Amino acid sequence: MSTLRRALSRPARLLILALLAAQGLLHWQAAQSQTAPDAQPFASGDGLYLQWIDRAIRPDQDFFRFANGAWLKANPIPPDRADWGVDTLLEQANNEFIRQLIEGFTKAESLAPGSNARKLADFYSSGMDQAAIDAAGAAPLQPEFARIAAIDGAGDLQAEFAHLQTLGITAPFEIGEMQDFADSTRVIAVSGQSGLGLPNRDYYLKTEANFVAARKAYTAHVARMFALLGDSAPIAQQEAVVVMALETRLAKASMSDAEQRDPRAVYHPMTLRQAEALTPRLHWHEILSVLGRADIDTLNIAMPDFFKALDAELRRTSLADWKIYLRWHLANDCAAYLSRAFVDEDFRMTAVLTGAQALEPRWLRVLRAENEALGFAIGEYYVAQKFPPAAKLAALSMVGRIRDALKQDLGGLAWMTPASRAAAIKKLELMELRVGYPDRWRDYSALDIDRGPYVLNVLRAKQFDVKRELDKIGRPVDRTEWYMTPQTVNAYYDSSMNSLNVPAGILQPPYYDPAWPDAVNYGATGATIGHEMTHGFDDEGAKFDGRGNLRNWWAPADLLRFQAATRCVSKQYSRYTVNGGLHVQGDLVTGEAVADLGGLILAWRAMHAAPQAALSTSAAAASAEYSADQQFFIAYAHSWAGAMRPQQQQEMVTTDPHPPPIYRTNGIVANLAEFQTAFGIASSSPMVRAQRCVIW
């Protein structure tokens, strides 16, 4: 049930997910439609897409729709999608390339046993064997269901919690690894809240009609899934009520997404003795032993209040109800990899939450699972054929210019005192600028993949990844590791690494081409890079020093002035609505909106600091019609072209720290005098804020 693209996957789960995902740029989600992609969906001589512009709308009325209105009309959301944007088209082209690559492997007469190519071929073949999957039904999971049925006592129950963790099934909590906030050279264990089947706690607790309807649909969905497992209708309905009741109690104890933005709020390292004093019924040593890490003697209990509530549930909830709950989560996590009946029922709930009207093609669903399982193996082939060294050098040059612009900006910020300014510049100098792909490729030699059953390949891949993560605990941090595969159309800033990471996947049209004018590249991609850089220096970034340690390097007065400035952004975005009046959560999206604002202005300054020749207009008609400054802002708006269904809008403003794309365009440019000047817009225009939010 993917929505808009979130920045990270498994390696950054728990609080790391909450912090780093909030620092990823996030364009549109990497799910595609059944529509066959154009071989060159973004052909443009100079990167400006005049055919996307709706000339019936003036830029001073609605800049997003001015720049993208014709594209929106020509590209309605396909039935199998909850949202649709230019980056889904780009990722579709990426996935078509990857599909052809892997299907070529499946047809190869000889692939070395154990090689990445063989694993890619076997995984894909197992997922595409619909007949075998349908014939097997849920039978491949019977040993796991039998383990749950055999639970006899509290010890068995907690051992099963841990066992399911090894398969990537995190119910009712999750254990993983994190870079120690207090010592960024170390990797420590961390445990956090989990175990909900709906997108987040708000879906269980909010009283608006749409959330009530989602809960009703979810309860019916859980019952139908139990029926598919062989339970009678009355029993299945009773089981669904049990699941909903337990998950609602867990939701009430869960931290909100906004609260998790504060790293100190999710950092509570303690010894196992202290953890067991906090949760006397939860036996941490035995749980870690099942996970193969009996040697661990400390961990970060990220959400203590959640674990106190969970400890109470171990007393309150019967063993029979816990079995029902675990059985549900096993089925729910695996439904997409089982027979058609399970897949269809899983999609039925997805449709309720996202508004998607049709199931995506099988090859795409399998390819997405393969990207999760073997993403860096795919990435190695992708980079070799799609990202030449010259492209990396050109992108690094742009990244360097934007860093120079930020350094100059930090040197003159009125709200930052000299001591904080010096620390900020030092942090910027220490920031790693990583472009394209990692220096060292991930080793998949210990991962066993065969021709089926498909669901067991998926579970073995998750098991491999969980072990890889747990094995890091107690070891020095691997500073070469990436959390995004090279083929990903996105970017992120990692506060614990103090690194900016721009995968190869986003460094191509419609976002970037070394042959395009700087005005276009800086508007479409430079703003992305600037966005990520500013995360190192915002209210969250100020809590981590240049080495990635949780240490506030701002003077208290600086923080107060910054918070006052960001309140302007929070108030601005809280007034925006989606889906018939549902408000954007200003406090949730402030960090990302501030980074959008900083990223665009930094890209503007870097563009204007470039050699003048780079700003000269090209011979293309687009450049003849629009000045370089106008091209910059049009390219920025183009990067957000897309739409989403009302249900998806609801989920986004409920769960996502990023604002909807229309506001990431109009909300940002309305704060910039440079935009007003570029298009000669009157101050009375809705695209000019009377009281601009100014931070960077």
N, C-alpha and C positions, 0 to 999 in steps of 0.2 A: 504494500500500500504506500508506494513512494509518492511524495508530493513534489515540492520544489526541492531542487538539489541541495542536500546538506553536505557539509564540507568533508566529513570523515566517516569511516566505517569502523570496523572492529577494533583496531589498535587504539582508538581514542574514546572508548566507551566510558560509561559512568560520568564522573565529573569532568574528565578530560574531554569527553564528547560535548558536554555543556559549554565548556570554555572555548575549545578550539572550533567547534562548529559555529559558534557565535563570531569567530574571526575569519571564517571562510567567506568568499565573495558571494557565492550563490547566485547563479543565473537560473536557468530552468532545468528541471530534473531530467536525468539521462534515461528517459523511457521514450520509446518511439512508437510510431503508428504503423499500420499495415501499408501505408502508402509507400510505393517504391521511391527512393530518393533520386533526385537528379544527379547525374554524374558530377556536375559542377554546380551545386545549389547556390553558390555565392560568387559566381563569376562577375567581376567588376574590375575595370581597368585601374581605378584609383580608390576603391574601397568605399565609395559613397554610392548609396543605392537610391537613386532618384525615383525609381519605380515604387518605392515603399511610401513615398510622401503622399499625403492627402492634401491636395492644394485647395480643397474647399474649407480647410481649417487653417486659421492663421496661427503662426507660432506664438503670438501673444495671447491666444485663447486657451490652447491646450497643447503644449509642446510635444508631449508624448504621442498624441494622436496626429498631430501635424507630421511628425517624422515617420510614424509607423502606420497611419490609418489605412493606406492602400494595402500594406502587407497584411494587416489584420483582416481586411475584407477578402483578400485572396487566399488566406490560409485559415479557414475555420478549424476549430478543434476537432480532430478526428474522433470517431466513436469510441476507439479504444484508449482514449487519453483523457485525463482529468485536466491537463494543461498543455499548452502548445506554444513554442517559442522558437526563435532563430537558433538557439543553442540545441534544441531537440533535433532540429534539422542537421546541425553540424554533428551531433553525436550519432544521429542516424547514419550519416555518411561514414563516420568512424566505425560504427558497428557493422555496416555492410562490408567495409574493408576487412574487419576482423573475422566476420562470418566467412568470407571467401578464403581467407587464410586458413582457418580451422577446417573448413570443408575440404580444402586441398589436402590437409594432413589426413583426414579420414579416408581419402582415396589413395593415399600413398601406399605403394606395395610393401615397402619396408621402412619401418621407423624403429630406432633402437629402443629396446625395452627399458623402461625407466626414464627415458628422455622426456623433456618438457613437451616436445612435439607429440609424442605418443600419449602423454597424459591429457593434453588438450584435445586430441582426437577421440580418446576413449570417453572422456567426460561428456563431450558434445554428443557422441553417438548414443551413450546411455540415456541422455536427456531427450533425444529425438526419437527414441524407440517407443512410440506411443502404444503400440500393441502390447509390448512386454509390460509397460507400466500399468496399463489398464488391467491386464491379466493378473498382475500381482496384487492390485488393490492396496490395502494397508498391511498386507502380510509381512513385508520386510521390517515393519516396526514391531511385530509381535514380541520379540525378545525384550524390547524396551517396555512395552505395555505389561509384560509379565513381571518385570522387575518392580514396577509400580504396584501391581496387584499383590505382590509378595511382601510389601512393607508391613512389618509387625513390630510396632513400637517407635518411640521417639528417635532412638539411635538409627534405625533403618530409614526413617523419614529424612533425617538430616544427611545421611549418606547418599540418599537419592537426590536431594538438593544439589549436592556436590557432583554426583555422577552426571546429572543433566547439564551442569555447568560445563563439563568436559565436551559436551556435544553442542555447546553454544546456546543452550536453552536456559535462559536466566530467569528462573521463577523459584522463589519469590524475590530473590536478590541476585546480585552479580558480583563476582570476584574477578579481578584483573590486575593489571600493573599500571603504574604511573611513574613519571619522573618526579622525584621528591621535590616538593615546592621549597623545602628548606635547604636542600643540597642537590643542585641540578645535575651533579655527576652520578647520582645514585638512582636506581630503579627500586621502587618499593611496592608492596601489595596494597590493593585498595578494594574496598567493597562498598557498593552503593545500592540504592533503591532500584527495583525493577518489578517484573511480574504482572504488568497490566496488559490486557489485550486490546484496549482502545488506545488512541494516540497518546494521551497524557491524562493527568489527574483531572483536568477541567472537564473532560468528557463525562466523568462520573459525578461531578459535583455541581456544575452550573445548571441553573433552572430554566434557561431560555428554551423555547419550544424545539429548536433544532437539536439541542443536546439531549433533551428528553427523548426525541424521536430516535437519535442515534443509539441510546441505551436500550430502547425497546427493540430495535432492529438487531442489536448485538446479542441480546438475550435469546432471541429467536434463532439467530445464527448459531450460537453455541449449542442449542438444543438440536438443530439439524445436523451439526457435525457429530454429536454423540450418536445420533440415529445412524449416521453413515458408518460408525464404528460397530453397529450391531445392537444398540440399546433400543428398547421399546420406546414409543413416543412418550408415554407418561413418565418413564424413568428419565429419559433424556431431558424433558422439561424440568424435572426436579433438579437434575444435575446442573442445568443452566442457571437456575436460581441460586444454587450453592456457589457457583463460580462468580456470578455477578455480585453477590453479597460479600464474598471474601475480597474480591478485587476492589470493591467500593471502600471497604475498611482500609485496605492498603493505600488506596488513592488519598484518603483523608489524611493519612500519615506522611504522604510524600511531599517533598519540597516542590515548590512551583518552579517553572522554568526561569522566571525572572530572578528568583532568590538564588538560583544556582550560578548566576553570572558572577557572584562574588566568590573568588577563590578561597578566601579565608572561611567562608561559610561552609565549604565542603572539604576542609582540611582539618582532620582530627586524628593525627597519628597516635597510636597507643599500643602497648604490649598486648599479647594475647590474654594475659591475666586481667588487664584492665578492660579489654573487650568482653571477656566473659563475666566480669562484674557488671558491666553495662547490660548484657543480655545473658543472664544466668542459664537460660534454657537453650541457648544457641552455643553449641560446643565447637568453637573455632578450630581447635587443634585437630579434632577428628575430621572436620570438613576439609581442612588443608591437607590432611593425610590422604584422603580419598583423591584429592587433586594432584597427588604426587609431590607435594611441597610441605612435608612434615617439618622441615627445617626452618620454616618461616616463624619468627617469634614476635614480629610487629606488623601492624598494618594500619592503613588509614581508614577509619570508619567514617565515610564521607557524610552520611546523614544519620547522626545518632538518634534523633527522634523517630525516624522511620524504623530503625532497628529495635528501639524500645517497644514500639507498637507491634512489630513482628514477633518479638519475644512474647508479648502478651497473647498474640494469636496462636502461638505454639501451645499455650495452655487452653485457650478458649475454643479453638477449632478442633473438631474431632478428627481422628486419623482417617476415617472414611471420607470426610470432606476434603482433606488434604490430598487424598488419592484422586478424587474427582478433579481437583484443581490441577494437579500435575499431569494427569492424563489429558486434560484439555490443552495445556500448554505444549505438550509433546505433539498432539495432533495439529494444533494451530500453527506451530513453527514449521511443520513438515507438509502441510496440506498442499502447498504449491508444487510439491515434487512427487505427489502421489497420483492416483488414477483420476480420470476425467471428472468423476462425481465430486471428489474433494477439491479439485481445482476450480470447478464451477461454483461450488459453495463458498470457497475462499473469495472468489471474485465477486460474488453476490454482496458480501460485506464491504469489499473494496468500493464497489459502485455506490453504496450508501454513503460512505465517507468522502469519496472524491468526486462523484458524479460521472465517472467513466461509464460508457454505455456498451462497450464490447471488450472482450478479452484480447489482449495483445497476441500477435502470432507466436507460435510455440518457439520458433528459432530464437526470437528475441528474448523470451523469458529464460530459455536455457543459456543464452549467451550472457545474460545478466548474472545468473548464478555462477557461470564459469568465471566471469570477471571477479566475483567475490572470492572464488576458490583459488584461482590461478592468475590473478590480475597482473602480477609483475612478470610472470612468464609471457603473457600476451604482450605486455608493455615492451619487453626486450625486442620482440619481432616488430612491433609497431614503430619504435624509434628507429630501428635499422632502415626501415623503408620510407618513413614519413617525416623525419625530423633531421635534416642534414646539419652538420656542424656550423655552417654559415648562418642558418636560422637561429641557432643558439647564441652565436656571437652577436648578432644584430639585436636580439632580445635583451641580452645582458647589457648592451650599450644603453638601451632605453631605461632599463632598471637602474643603471648607474646614474643616469641624468636625473631620474626622479629622486634618488637618494640625495643627490646634490641639492635639489630643490628643497627637500625636507630639512637638510642641514642648514641651509640658508634661512628657512622659515623659523626653525627652532632658535636660531641666533637672534631673532628679532621679535619673538612673541611678547606682547605687552604683559600678559598675565603670568609669565613664568619668571621666577627670580633667578639671579645668576647661578646659585648653587644647583638648582634644578636644571637649568639650561645646560650647564656643564655635564651633569649626569646624563641628560637626554642625548647630547651629542656623543658622549662616550658610548652609550648604548647603541646608537645608530652606527657608529664605527664598528662595533662588534657584531652587528646583525649579519647573518649569513644570507647571501643572495643566491638562491638555488633555482635554476631554470632547466626545464625539459625533463630530466630523469635523474635517478640516483646514481651515485658513483659506483655502487656495488649492487648487483642484482640479487634478489631473494632466492634462497636455495630451497627447492621443492623436492629434493631427493628422498626425504623421509615420508612424503605423502603418497599413499597407495591409491591409485585410480584404476578402475577396470571398466568393462562394458556394461555393468549394471549389477544390481538394481540402482536406478538413478538416485533415489533418496539416500541410499547408503554412501554413494560417492559424495553427496552434499554433506552428510554428517561426518564422514571421514575428513573432509576438507575443513569443516568447522573444528573438529577435534584437533587436527594438525595446527590450526591457527591458535586455538586456545592454549595448547601446549607451548607453542612458540612464544606466546605472550608471557605465560607463567614462568617459562625458563629464563626470562630476562631479569626476574626479581633477584636482587642481591648482586647483580653484575653491573659493571660500568655502563653508562648510557652509550648507545650506538648513535653517534651524531651524524651518521650517513643515512639513517633510515628516513624514508618518506612514508607518509600516511595516505597519499593519493597516488594512484597508478599514473604512468605517463600519458595514457590515452584519455584521462579525465578532463572534461571541459570545465575547469574551475581553478581556484587558487586558494591558498590559505597562509595565515601567519601563525606560527607556533610560539607561544610566549615562553614556554619552558626551554625551548631550544634557541629562542631569539633568532628565528629563521623565517625568511620569506620564501615561499615555495610556489613556483609557477609551472605546472606541468605542460608538456608539449601539446596536449590536446586542445588547449585554449589558444595556442599561438598559431592560428591559421584563420583564414576568412570564415565568418564576417568580422572577426575581431582584430586580426593582425596579418600583415604581409610585409616583409622587408621592402618590397617594391613600392608600397603605397606612400603617399605624402605623410609627413610627421603629424600633420593636423588630424588625420584620420586615425592613425595608429595610437596616438596619445589619447584621443577622445574615447576610442573603443576599448583599448587594452591598458594604456597608461593609467587611466582612472582605476582600473582593477588593481594594478600594482601599487598605486598610491594608497588605495583603500587598505590593502593589507599592511603596508608600512605604518600607516597611522595607528593601527591597532597596538603597536608597540609603545605608543605614547598617549593613549587615551586613559580613561579612568581605570580600566583593567590593566593595561600595559604599564601604568605607573606603579603597579604592585609587584612587578617583576623587574629585576635589574638586568644588566647586559649579559650576565651569565645564565639567566633563566631562573634565578632564585627569587622566592617570594619575599621581596624586601621593598618597601615603599621608598622611592628615592625622591619623591616630591616634597617640597616644603608644605606644611599644613595650609598656608595662605594660598598657595598655588592650587591645591585641590579644591578649596572653597570657590576660587574664581572659575576654575574649570567646570565645577558642578553647576554654578550659576549659568554659565554659557550653555551647557548641555540641557538645562531645564527648558531653555528656549526651544530646542529641538524636540524634546519630549512633549511639550505642549502642542507644538505644531503637528506632530504626527498623531497625537491623541484625537485630533479633530477629524482625521480622515476616517472614512467608513468604507465597508465592502458589503456585498450581499444584503442589500436592503437595510442598512443602518448599523451593522455590527462594527464596532469601533476597533481600529488598530490600537494595540496596547503600547502607548508611548514609552512606558518604562521598560518594556521588553525589547523594543526595537531601537532605543536610543543609541546604543553602542554602534550598531550597524549603520544607522542614518548618519551619525557623526563621522564614521569612517568613509561613507559615500561622499559627504561634503568635503572632507579633507582630501580624499583621493582625487576628486575632480579638480580641485583648485591646485593641488600639487602637479597634476598632469598638465594643467594649463601653464603653470609657471615653468615647468621643465621644457615644454614645447617652445615657449618664448625665449628660453635660454639657449636653445639649440642654434646652430649656425643659420644665418638668415636664408641661405640657399634652401634649407629644408622647409621653410615656410612659404616659398614661392609657389604660386599656383601651377598646377599641371596643365597639360594641353587638353585634358578631358573636359567634356561639357559640364560636368558637375562642378568642377573647380571654376569654370568661367561664370557660372551662375551664383555660386556662393563663395564668400571670402574664406580664407583659412580659418579665421575664428569661428565663423558659422559652421564650417565643415567639422570642426572639433566637437561642437555641441550636438550637431546632427548625428555624428558617429556615436557619441555617447548614448543618445536616445535609441539609435538603431540597436545597440547592444542589449537593450531591454525589451525589444519587440516580442510580444507574446500575450496570451490571454489564458484565463483559467475559469473553470466552472464554479458556480456559486458554492457548492459543497467544498471545493478545494480552497476557495477563499476563506471559508470558515475555519478549516483546519489550519491554514497558514497563519491567520491572525491569532489563533489560539495557542499554537505550539512553536511558531518560528520566530527567532530573534531578528529576522530580516523583514523589512517592509515589502508590501506588494510592489511589483515592478513599475507600475504607473507612478507611484509616489517616490520611487527611487530615481525617477526622472524629474517629474514636475516639482516634487518637494525640494529637490536639491538645487536645480537651476534657478528656482524662484528666490534663492538666498544669495545669488551671485550677481554682483554689479557687472561683472565681465560678460555675463550672458545678456543682460539688459542692453548693454552697449553694443554687443555684436549684432543684435537684431533690431536695434533702435526702438525698443519697447517702452511705451509710456508707463510712468509710475503707477497709474491707476489700473494697470492690467492685472488680471488674476495670476499671471505668471511672474509677478514681482511682489515680494512680501514687503509690506510697509515697515515692519520691524525685522530686519534680516538677522538670522542666526549666524554669528561669526565666531569661529573657533580657531581655525588654522590660518 
